[in-house]
Amino acid sequence: MEQVKTLNVAIVGGGPGCKAIMDMIFAEKLSQLRMKVIGVACTNPEAVGYRYAREMGNYTTRDCRDLYKLKDLNMIIELTGREEVANEIRRSKPDHVRLMDHVGARLFWDIFQIEEERIAERQRTEESLRKAHDELERRVEERTFELSKSNALLKREIAERKHIEGKLRKKNKELESFVHIVSHELKTPIMGVQGFSSRLLKNYPRKLDEKGRNYLKQIQACARRMEIFVFDLLSLTRISHVLCVFENVSLSEVVKDVASRLQPRLKEKGIKLAVTDTLPTICCDKERISQVFENLLVNAVKFTGHTNNPRVEIGYEDTRDFHQFYVKDYGIGIESKHHQRIFDMFQQLKEIEDREGTGIGLAIVERIVNNHGGNVWTESEKGKGATFYFTLAKAG
């Protein structure tokens, strides 16, 4: 196996973010990349990250230009978020040293968090497998003396054990696939950030003209899309691996909060939101159900289109076994052949241009609703709007 080359990193900015990144690197949480912190620069010697670097025996300085003297320095991570600092580093650093600015550092931190969650889940999975294995071994030993009478039971237990192990292996594969998808999907926007940044650095070192500003806008667009994509993926994986917190929740208050957050979008399109006054108080995970209403309402706004007196409705019906809700728009509608596909990951309809969408929003809705013992579906025809229904189980 090819040995991974160590990446020597220096950090500019000695705040809490500096300490957090140092801890992650020291703990080697990002297994695909070997990194080493060799220096920290900060104008405030009392900053927590700066003091931590000194305690760990790292080189520290108050002038970031002193970092250039460090032998084998490969990268500088700029955490101050100040444009003048980043510009000064770009201007003065050696050519062989790369710069990760504040936006790039934030995305880098998100990747660290994803890796940390994957490792923690894997450890929990391995512990569950060990406990299941130990329990089955104990039961087999207890019944060895009556093997002739309990042979059928033993076979059943072995089959159960294989089933548990298969589920755990599947979970591991899902987690590994998740990390692979994140790293793969980030390649294109990362290349955009790096490519346009290099052009700015090479061609416009002192002053940006209109062409330079256009490059900067494209860099910002790439970074923004990466941020949204990582956030949605994290939301999706946490739904499966973080336990729901059930409590009595007023859905009228939940919808009111969601509508308040989305008011700028509604106002921009001139959409009137009508909410039934019969929304109940139910036992559910408030944060998750809030996300369901928000994703469905955002989806309705996207597909409302340019109609006269655009309107979106949120309604409720109390059935015998379930709470049933709906979000209805009067927009462009969805063909029946797409009714199920739109709930799959990374699926987007081509009828609208959605630069910020990731194709994960409805997948998140379906997973949350299923975790609450309910179902979600849509009823729609092309050109006649769409109604998204979802049910939530009533408390036993």
C-alpha beads as a LAMMPS data file, in Angstrom:
LAMMPS data file: protein, C-alpha beads

396 atoms
395 bonds

1 atom types
1 bond types

-500.0 500.0 xlo xhi
-500.0 500.0 ylo yhi
-500.0 500.0 zlo zhi

Masses

1 110.0

Atoms # bond

1 1 1 0.000 0.000 0.000
2 1 1 1.329 3.443 -0.921
3 1 1 2.358 5.465 2.130
4 1 1 0.309 8.640 2.677
5 1 1 2.499 11.732 2.716
6 1 1 2.187 13.924 5.773
7 1 1 0.735 17.396 5.105
8 1 1 2.450 20.005 7.303
9 1 1 -0.052 22.697 8.279
10 1 1 0.206 26.081 9.983
11 1 1 -2.835 27.934 11.357
12 1 1 -3.419 31.708 11.357
13 1 1 -5.861 32.676 14.112
14 1 1 -5.665 31.341 17.642
15 1 1 -9.323 31.208 18.677
16 1 1 -11.476 28.213 19.666
17 1 1 -11.653 27.062 16.030
18 1 1 -7.872 26.733 15.987
19 1 1 -7.917 24.543 19.109
20 1 1 -10.763 22.402 17.739
21 1 1 -8.987 21.736 14.430
22 1 1 -5.733 20.948 16.270
23 1 1 -7.563 18.428 18.466
24 1 1 -9.073 16.717 15.416
25 1 1 -5.686 16.532 13.662
26 1 1 -3.896 15.275 16.787
27 1 1 -6.539 12.568 17.191
28 1 1 -6.135 11.573 13.501
29 1 1 -9.925 11.651 13.031
30 1 1 -9.620 12.080 9.245
31 1 1 -8.189 8.687 8.329
32 1 1 -7.880 9.404 4.592
33 1 1 -5.476 12.306 5.157
34 1 1 -2.385 12.445 7.376
35 1 1 -1.841 15.966 8.743
36 1 1 0.489 17.613 11.220
37 1 1 0.228 21.066 12.829
38 1 1 3.681 22.648 12.945
39 1 1 2.878 26.278 13.810
40 1 1 0.260 28.828 14.905
41 1 1 0.196 32.590 14.365
42 1 1 -2.071 34.933 16.328
43 1 1 -1.836 38.583 17.301
44 1 1 -3.379 37.811 20.703
45 1 1 -1.005 35.614 22.755
46 1 1 -3.806 34.949 25.270
47 1 1 -6.144 33.337 22.695
48 1 1 -7.135 29.817 23.666
49 1 1 -5.797 28.197 20.477
50 1 1 -2.519 30.087 20.684
51 1 1 -1.939 29.022 24.317
52 1 1 -2.933 25.460 23.457
53 1 1 -0.369 25.354 20.620
54 1 1 2.350 26.479 23.016
55 1 1 1.340 23.825 25.552
56 1 1 1.554 21.173 22.839
57 1 1 5.066 22.327 21.909
58 1 1 4.154 23.887 18.565
59 1 1 5.920 26.882 17.092
60 1 1 3.950 30.098 17.839
61 1 1 4.329 33.654 16.579
62 1 1 2.347 36.876 16.472
63 1 1 3.359 37.557 12.840
64 1 1 1.961 35.133 10.269
65 1 1 4.926 35.818 7.983
66 1 1 7.175 34.060 10.469
67 1 1 5.374 30.828 9.561
68 1 1 7.014 30.893 6.136
69 1 1 10.331 30.032 7.825
70 1 1 9.030 26.650 8.980
71 1 1 10.696 23.768 7.226
72 1 1 8.498 21.637 4.906
73 1 1 5.417 23.896 5.370
74 1 1 2.719 22.772 2.874
75 1 1 -0.455 24.672 3.793
76 1 1 -1.718 27.644 5.788
77 1 1 -5.264 27.522 7.201
78 1 1 -6.602 31.062 7.725
79 1 1 -9.286 31.141 10.466
80 1 1 -9.577 34.859 11.216
81 1 1 -12.174 35.427 8.492
82 1 1 -10.615 38.816 7.769
83 1 1 -10.155 39.569 4.092
84 1 1 -7.078 41.728 4.645
85 1 1 -5.318 38.909 6.455
86 1 1 -6.085 36.409 3.675
87 1 1 -4.952 38.909 1.023
88 1 1 -1.701 39.567 2.868
89 1 1 -0.958 35.846 3.079
90 1 1 -1.718 35.401 -0.625
91 1 1 0.640 38.250 -1.440
92 1 1 3.547 37.274 0.768
93 1 1 3.533 33.448 1.108
94 1 1 6.017 31.234 -0.790
95 1 1 4.700 29.753 -4.030
96 1 1 4.909 26.163 -2.787
97 1 1 2.663 26.875 0.219
98 1 1 -1.106 26.581 -0.358
99 1 1 -3.702 28.732 1.411
100 1 1 -7.061 27.496 2.743
101 1 1 -9.165 30.597 3.403
102 1 1 -12.003 31.023 5.916
103 1 1 -14.706 29.546 3.615
104 1 1 -12.548 26.559 2.726
105 1 1 -11.701 25.991 6.395
106 1 1 -15.390 25.859 7.286
107 1 1 -16.029 23.180 4.635
108 1 1 -12.922 21.326 5.811
109 1 1 -14.354 21.361 9.354
110 1 1 -17.670 19.918 8.062
111 1 1 -15.749 17.018 6.524
112 1 1 -13.996 16.464 9.861
113 1 1 -17.404 16.320 11.573
114 1 1 -18.714 13.803 9.035
115 1 1 -15.678 11.581 9.601
116 1 1 -16.026 11.836 13.367
117 1 1 -19.696 10.764 13.173
118 1 1 -18.799 7.843 10.895
119 1 1 -16.115 6.615 13.323
120 1 1 -18.447 6.929 16.314
121 1 1 -21.204 5.014 14.520
122 1 1 -18.774 2.302 13.473
123 1 1 -17.597 1.929 17.076
124 1 1 -21.206 1.629 18.272
125 1 1 -21.890 -0.935 15.561
126 1 1 -18.847 -2.993 16.501
127 1 1 -19.829 -2.889 20.156
128 1 1 -23.371 -4.034 19.316
129 1 1 -21.953 -6.882 17.240
130 1 1 -19.631 -7.923 20.077
131 1 1 -22.487 -7.928 22.584
132 1 1 -24.708 -9.912 20.239
133 1 1 -21.888 -12.388 19.652
134 1 1 -21.166 -12.759 23.377
135 1 1 -24.840 -13.217 24.210
136 1 1 -25.320 -15.903 21.585
137 1 1 -22.154 -17.719 22.687
138 1 1 -23.384 -17.705 26.285
139 1 1 -26.731 -19.131 25.277
140 1 1 -25.062 -21.829 23.156
141 1 1 -22.842 -22.860 26.095
142 1 1 -25.817 -23.058 28.477
143 1 1 -27.628 -25.434 26.147
144 1 1 -24.730 -27.636 25.125
145 1 1 -25.677 -30.367 27.605
146 1 1 -29.139 -30.736 26.022
147 1 1 -28.010 -30.314 22.430
148 1 1 -29.966 -33.376 21.257
149 1 1 -33.269 -31.884 22.443
150 1 1 -32.661 -28.279 21.419
151 1 1 -31.061 -28.678 18.000
152 1 1 -33.947 -26.853 16.284
153 1 1 -33.685 -23.972 18.744
154 1 1 -29.947 -23.699 18.205
155 1 1 -30.407 -23.466 14.445
156 1 1 -32.947 -20.714 14.958
157 1 1 -30.516 -18.777 17.157
158 1 1 -27.712 -19.149 14.615
159 1 1 -30.002 -17.797 11.907
160 1 1 -30.901 -14.883 14.181
161 1 1 -27.242 -14.171 14.776
162 1 1 -26.533 -14.124 11.036
163 1 1 -29.449 -11.763 10.530
164 1 1 -28.092 -9.358 13.164
165 1 1 -24.604 -9.529 11.687
166 1 1 -26.002 -8.912 8.203
167 1 1 -27.886 -5.827 9.372
168 1 1 -24.765 -4.494 11.063
169 1 1 -22.643 -5.114 7.981
170 1 1 -25.257 -3.326 5.877
171 1 1 -25.170 -0.361 8.251
172 1 1 -21.396 -0.188 7.953
173 1 1 -21.638 -0.258 4.183
174 1 1 -24.206 2.557 4.236
175 1 1 -21.905 4.683 6.377
176 1 1 -18.918 3.987 4.146
177 1 1 -21.014 4.769 1.071
178 1 1 -22.141 8.016 2.689
179 1 1 -18.567 9.217 3.251
180 1 1 -17.686 8.194 -0.308
181 1 1 -20.611 10.146 -1.743
182 1 1 -19.674 13.265 0.231
183 1 1 -16.037 13.154 -0.846
184 1 1 -17.010 12.446 -4.464
185 1 1 -19.636 15.183 -4.741
186 1 1 -17.309 17.760 -3.194
187 1 1 -14.641 17.269 -5.875
188 1 1 -16.234 19.495 -8.520
189 1 1 -16.995 22.529 -6.297
190 1 1 -13.578 22.187 -4.620
191 1 1 -11.956 22.315 -8.038
192 1 1 -13.992 25.448 -8.743
193 1 1 -12.810 27.094 -5.524
194 1 1 -9.205 26.188 -6.194
195 1 1 -9.236 27.035 -9.899
196 1 1 -10.837 30.468 -9.667
197 1 1 -8.836 31.349 -6.569
198 1 1 -5.641 30.557 -8.494
199 1 1 -6.718 32.818 -11.343
200 1 1 -7.406 35.671 -8.970
201 1 1 -4.075 35.131 -7.267
202 1 1 -2.150 34.999 -10.529
203 1 1 -3.885 37.681 -12.618
204 1 1 -5.351 40.122 -10.076
205 1 1 -3.009 40.278 -7.096
206 1 1 -3.775 43.869 -6.140
207 1 1 -7.066 45.019 -7.600
208 1 1 -10.050 43.130 -9.043
209 1 1 -11.661 44.470 -12.220
210 1 1 -15.063 43.301 -13.503
211 1 1 -13.648 40.029 -14.787
212 1 1 -12.001 39.357 -11.447
213 1 1 -15.224 40.062 -9.589
214 1 1 -16.996 37.576 -11.862
215 1 1 -14.492 34.901 -10.873
216 1 1 -15.119 35.722 -7.236
217 1 1 -18.881 35.347 -7.683
218 1 1 -18.357 31.912 -9.219
219 1 1 -16.111 30.927 -6.312
220 1 1 -18.776 32.012 -3.865
221 1 1 -21.459 30.077 -5.791
222 1 1 -19.367 26.894 -5.663
223 1 1 -18.718 27.309 -1.957
224 1 1 -22.391 27.987 -1.280
225 1 1 -23.527 24.868 -3.136
226 1 1 -20.966 22.773 -1.263
227 1 1 -22.219 24.142 2.034
228 1 1 -25.873 23.350 1.225
229 1 1 -25.010 19.877 -0.044
230 1 1 -22.986 18.939 3.045
231 1 1 -25.702 20.322 5.338
232 1 1 -28.439 18.272 3.638
233 1 1 -26.360 15.101 3.702
234 1 1 -25.622 15.581 7.391
235 1 1 -29.322 16.113 8.069
236 1 1 -30.191 12.913 6.216
237 1 1 -27.669 10.724 8.032
238 1 1 -28.505 12.155 11.468
239 1 1 -32.169 11.248 10.990
240 1 1 -31.144 7.584 10.867
241 1 1 -28.571 7.609 13.653
242 1 1 -29.813 10.156 16.205
243 1 1 -32.694 9.135 18.477
244 1 1 -35.887 11.191 18.234
245 1 1 -36.932 13.210 21.278
246 1 1 -40.714 12.858 21.588
247 1 1 -42.755 15.467 23.467
248 1 1 -46.136 17.183 23.221
249 1 1 -45.796 19.786 20.482
250 1 1 -48.252 22.415 19.212
251 1 1 -48.120 22.117 15.438
252 1 1 -49.765 25.513 15.113
253 1 1 -46.677 27.020 16.754
254 1 1 -44.370 24.855 14.620
255 1 1 -46.004 25.986 11.363
256 1 1 -46.022 29.592 12.568
257 1 1 -42.263 29.460 13.167
258 1 1 -41.634 27.823 9.785
259 1 1 -43.767 30.406 7.966
260 1 1 -41.876 33.195 9.721
261 1 1 -38.526 31.814 8.556
262 1 1 -39.771 31.479 4.971
263 1 1 -41.615 34.813 4.846
264 1 1 -38.982 36.466 2.579
265 1 1 -39.421 33.712 -0.039
266 1 1 -43.200 33.871 0.146
267 1 1 -43.153 37.655 -0.172
268 1 1 -40.705 37.526 -3.100
269 1 1 -43.122 35.364 -5.126
270 1 1 -46.233 37.068 -3.796
271 1 1 -47.534 33.786 -2.378
272 1 1 -50.369 33.785 0.126
273 1 1 -50.046 31.070 2.767
274 1 1 -53.300 29.695 4.205
275 1 1 -53.013 27.561 7.360
276 1 1 -55.917 25.674 8.916
277 1 1 -56.825 26.616 12.480
278 1 1 -57.338 22.944 13.427
279 1 1 -53.687 21.876 13.651
280 1 1 -53.416 19.692 16.779
281 1 1 -50.926 19.254 19.597
282 1 1 -49.280 15.852 19.160
283 1 1 -46.439 13.770 20.597
284 1 1 -43.515 14.005 18.181
285 1 1 -39.941 15.199 17.717
286 1 1 -40.421 18.953 17.333
287 1 1 -37.210 19.628 15.408
288 1 1 -37.809 16.820 12.921
289 1 1 -41.490 17.631 12.237
290 1 1 -40.568 21.286 11.834
291 1 1 -38.109 20.163 9.155
292 1 1 -40.899 18.205 7.404
293 1 1 -43.174 21.254 7.166
294 1 1 -40.287 23.493 6.101
295 1 1 -39.085 21.152 3.327
296 1 1 -42.611 20.665 1.971
297 1 1 -43.337 24.390 2.081
298 1 1 -40.038 25.204 0.323
299 1 1 -40.929 22.599 -2.302
300 1 1 -44.379 24.156 -2.805
301 1 1 -42.845 27.618 -3.243
302 1 1 -40.426 26.298 -5.894
303 1 1 -43.186 24.700 -7.968
304 1 1 -45.822 27.408 -7.597
305 1 1 -44.408 29.182 -10.631
306 1 1 -45.774 32.359 -12.132
307 1 1 -49.504 32.018 -11.513
308 1 1 -52.176 34.597 -10.822
309 1 1 -52.749 35.066 -7.089
310 1 1 -50.357 32.252 -6.078
311 1 1 -51.458 30.355 -2.973
312 1 1 -50.183 27.531 -0.748
313 1 1 -52.350 25.724 1.815
314 1 1 -51.484 23.702 4.930
315 1 1 -54.319 21.487 6.205
316 1 1 -55.151 18.678 8.629
317 1 1 -57.595 15.794 9.029
318 1 1 -58.078 13.634 12.137
319 1 1 -58.518 10.018 11.032
320 1 1 -59.228 7.114 13.368
321 1 1 -55.665 5.782 13.462
322 1 1 -53.499 8.646 12.213
323 1 1 -53.016 12.392 12.123
324 1 1 -53.086 13.351 8.429
325 1 1 -51.595 16.610 7.111
326 1 1 -51.169 18.124 3.669
327 1 1 -49.311 20.948 1.929
328 1 1 -51.022 22.010 -1.291
329 1 1 -49.870 24.328 -4.080
330 1 1 -51.514 25.425 -7.323
331 1 1 -48.366 25.426 -9.425
332 1 1 -47.000 23.477 -12.374
333 1 1 -47.822 20.024 -10.993
334 1 1 -45.971 16.698 -11.244
335 1 1 -46.530 13.895 -13.750
336 1 1 -47.717 10.635 -12.188
337 1 1 -44.632 8.743 -13.359
338 1 1 -42.519 10.946 -11.066
339 1 1 -44.697 10.634 -7.931
340 1 1 -42.502 8.015 -6.261
341 1 1 -39.155 8.972 -7.798
342 1 1 -39.165 12.454 -6.264
343 1 1 -38.715 10.898 -2.800
344 1 1 -35.462 9.218 -3.836
345 1 1 -32.130 10.835 -2.969
346 1 1 -30.623 13.318 -5.466
347 1 1 -33.767 13.373 -7.636
348 1 1 -34.854 16.735 -9.056
349 1 1 -37.418 17.516 -11.699
350 1 1 -36.152 19.427 -14.724
351 1 1 -39.201 21.695 -15.050
352 1 1 -37.653 24.364 -12.832
353 1 1 -34.156 25.740 -12.370
354 1 1 -33.119 25.126 -8.779
355 1 1 -29.530 26.205 -8.245
356 1 1 -29.564 25.662 -4.498
357 1 1 -31.520 22.400 -4.405
358 1 1 -29.714 19.120 -3.745
359 1 1 -32.464 16.577 -4.407
360 1 1 -32.434 15.460 -0.769
361 1 1 -35.274 17.505 0.764
362 1 1 -38.126 15.079 0.037
363 1 1 -35.953 12.072 0.979
364 1 1 -35.463 13.720 4.371
365 1 1 -39.239 14.223 4.680
366 1 1 -39.948 10.559 3.911
367 1 1 -37.355 9.289 6.407
368 1 1 -38.606 11.538 9.234
369 1 1 -42.249 10.593 8.639
370 1 1 -41.394 6.868 8.509
371 1 1 -39.485 7.187 11.793
372 1 1 -42.705 8.613 13.301
373 1 1 -44.700 5.585 12.134
374 1 1 -46.327 7.386 9.208
375 1 1 -46.277 7.582 5.402
376 1 1 -45.861 10.344 2.822
377 1 1 -47.168 10.564 -0.748
378 1 1 -48.226 13.074 -3.370
379 1 1 -51.319 13.553 -5.523
380 1 1 -50.765 15.706 -8.585
381 1 1 -51.383 16.182 -12.272
382 1 1 -49.314 18.101 -14.766
383 1 1 -50.378 21.745 -14.756
384 1 1 -52.847 21.320 -11.865
385 1 1 -50.683 21.820 -8.798
386 1 1 -49.578 19.228 -6.244
387 1 1 -50.687 18.102 -2.793
388 1 1 -48.211 16.363 -0.478
389 1 1 -49.851 14.267 2.248
390 1 1 -48.174 12.742 5.281
391 1 1 -49.475 10.850 8.294
392 1 1 -48.154 10.615 11.853
393 1 1 -49.039 7.821 14.219
394 1 1 -51.187 8.682 17.216
395 1 1 -49.765 8.088 20.680
396 1 1 -50.695 4.647 22.022

Bonds

1 1 1 2
2 1 2 3
3 1 3 4
4 1 4 5
5 1 5 6
6 1 6 7
7 1 7 8
8 1 8 9
9 1 9 10
10 1 10 11
11 1 11 12
12 1 12 13
13 1 13 14
14 1 14 15
15 1 15 16
16 1 16 17
17 1 17 18
18 1 18 19
19 1 19 20
20 1 20 21
21 1 21 22
22 1 22 23
23 1 23 24
24 1 24 25
25 1 25 26
26 1 26 27
27 1 27 28
28 1 28 29
29 1 29 30
30 1 30 31
31 1 31 32
32 1 32 33
33 1 33 34
34 1 34 35
35 1 35 36
36 1 36 37
37 1 37 38
38 1 38 39
39 1 39 40
40 1 40 41
41 1 41 42
42 1 42 43
43 1 43 44
44 1 44 45
45 1 45 46
46 1 46 47
47 1 47 48
48 1 48 49
49 1 49 50
50 1 50 51
51 1 51 52
52 1 52 53
53 1 53 54
54 1 54 55
55 1 55 56
56 1 56 57
57 1 57 58
58 1 58 59
59 1 59 60
60 1 60 61
61 1 61 62
62 1 62 63
63 1 63 64
64 1 64 65
65 1 65 66
66 1 66 67
67 1 67 68
68 1 68 69
69 1 69 70
70 1 70 71
71 1 71 72
72 1 72 73
73 1 73 74
74 1 74 75
75 1 75 76
76 1 76 77
77 1 77 78
78 1 78 79
79 1 79 80
80 1 80 81
81 1 81 82
82 1 82 83
83 1 83 84
84 1 84 85
85 1 85 86
86 1 86 87
87 1 87 88
88 1 88 89
89 1 89 90
90 1 90 91
91 1 91 92
92 1 92 93
93 1 93 94
94 1 94 95
95 1 95 96
96 1 96 97
97 1 97 98
98 1 98 99
99 1 99 100
100 1 100 101
101 1 101 102
102 1 102 103
103 1 103 104
104 1 104 105
105 1 105 106
106 1 106 107
107 1 107 108
108 1 108 109
109 1 109 110
110 1 110 111
111 1 111 112
112 1 112 113
113 1 113 114
114 1 114 115
115 1 115 116
116 1 116 117
117 1 117 118
118 1 118 119
119 1 119 120
120 1 120 121
121 1 121 122
122 1 122 123
123 1 123 124
124 1 124 125
125 1 125 126
126 1 126 127
127 1 127 128
128 1 128 129
129 1 129 130
130 1 130 131
131 1 131 132
132 1 132 133
133 1 133 134
134 1 134 135
135 1 135 136
136 1 136 137
137 1 137 138
138 1 138 139
139 1 139 140
140 1 140 141
141 1 141 142
142 1 142 143
143 1 143 144
144 1 144 145
145 1 145 146
146 1 146 147
147 1 147 148
148 1 148 149
149 1 149 150
150 1 150 151
151 1 151 152
152 1 152 153
153 1 153 154
154 1 154 155
155 1 155 156
156 1 156 157
157 1 157 158
158 1 158 159
159 1 159 160
160 1 160 161
161 1 161 162
162 1 162 163
163 1 163 164
164 1 164 165
165 1 165 166
166 1 166 167
167 1 167 168
168 1 168 169
169 1 169 170
170 1 170 171
171 1 171 172
172 1 172 173
173 1 173 174
174 1 174 175
175 1 175 176
176 1 176 177
177 1 177 178
178 1 178 179
179 1 179 180
180 1 180 181
181 1 181 182
182 1 182 183
183 1 183 184
184 1 184 185
185 1 185 186
186 1 186 187
187 1 187 188
188 1 188 189
189 1 189 190
190 1 190 191
191 1 191 192
192 1 192 193
193 1 193 194
194 1 194 195
195 1 195 196
196 1 196 197
197 1 197 198
198 1 198 199
199 1 199 200
200 1 200 201
201 1 201 202
202 1 202 203
203 1 203 204
204 1 204 205
205 1 205 206
206 1 206 207
207 1 207 208
208 1 208 209
209 1 209 210
210 1 210 211
211 1 211 212
212 1 212 213
213 1 213 214
214 1 214 215
215 1 215 216
216 1 216 217
217 1 217 218
218 1 218 219
219 1 219 220
220 1 220 221
221 1 221 222
222 1 222 223
223 1 223 224
224 1 224 225
225 1 225 226
226 1 226 227
227 1 227 228
228 1 228 229
229 1 229 230
230 1 230 231
231 1 231 232
232 1 232 233
233 1 233 234
234 1 234 235
235 1 235 236
236 1 236 237
237 1 237 238
238 1 238 239
239 1 239 240
240 1 240 241
241 1 241 242
242 1 242 243
243 1 243 244
244 1 244 245
245 1 245 246
246 1 246 247
247 1 247 248
248 1 248 249
249 1 249 250
250 1 250 251
251 1 251 252
252 1 252 253
253 1 253 254
254 1 254 255
255 1 255 256
256 1 256 257
257 1 257 258
258 1 258 259
259 1 259 260
260 1 260 261
261 1 261 262
262 1 262 263
263 1 263 264
264 1 264 265
265 1 265 266
266 1 266 267
267 1 267 268
268 1 268 269
269 1 269 270
270 1 270 271
271 1 271 272
272 1 272 273
273 1 273 274
274 1 274 275
275 1 275 276
276 1 276 277
277 1 277 278
278 1 278 279
279 1 279 280
280 1 280 281
281 1 281 282
282 1 282 283
283 1 283 284
284 1 284 285
285 1 285 286
286 1 286 287
287 1 287 288
288 1 288 289
289 1 289 290
290 1 290 291
291 1 291 292
292 1 292 293
293 1 293 294
294 1 294 295
295 1 295 296
296 1 296 297
297 1 297 298
298 1 298 299
299 1 299 300
300 1 300 301
301 1 301 302
302 1 302 303
303 1 303 304
304 1 304 305
305 1 305 306
306 1 306 307
307 1 307 308
308 1 308 309
309 1 309 310
310 1 310 311
311 1 311 312
312 1 312 313
313 1 313 314
314 1 314 315
315 1 315 316
316 1 316 317
317 1 317 318
318 1 318 319
319 1 319 320
320 1 320 321
321 1 321 322
322 1 322 323
323 1 323 324
324 1 324 325
325 1 325 326
326 1 326 327
327 1 327 328
328 1 328 329
329 1 329 330
330 1 330 331
331 1 331 332
332 1 332 333
333 1 333 334
334 1 334 335
335 1 335 336
336 1 336 337
337 1 337 338
338 1 338 339
339 1 339 340
340 1 340 341
341 1 341 342
342 1 342 343
343 1 343 344
344 1 344 345
345 1 345 346
346 1 346 347
347 1 347 348
348 1 348 349
349 1 349 350
350 1 350 351
351 1 351 352
352 1 352 353
353 1 353 354
354 1 354 355
355 1 355 356
356 1 356 357
357 1 357 358
358 1 358 359
359 1 359 360
360 1 360 361
361 1 361 362
362 1 362 363
363 1 363 364
364 1 364 365
365 1 365 366
366 1 366 367
367 1 367 368
368 1 368 369
369 1 369 370
370 1 370 371
371 1 371 372
372 1 372 373
373 1 373 374
374 1 374 375
375 1 375 376
376 1 376 377
377 1 377 378
378 1 378 379
379 1 379 380
380 1 380 381
381 1 381 382
382 1 382 383
383 1 383 384
384 1 384 385
385 1 385 386
386 1 386 387
387 1 387 388
388 1 388 389
389 1 389 390
390 1 390 391
391 1 391 392
392 1 392 393
393 1 393 394
394 1 394 395
395 1 395 396
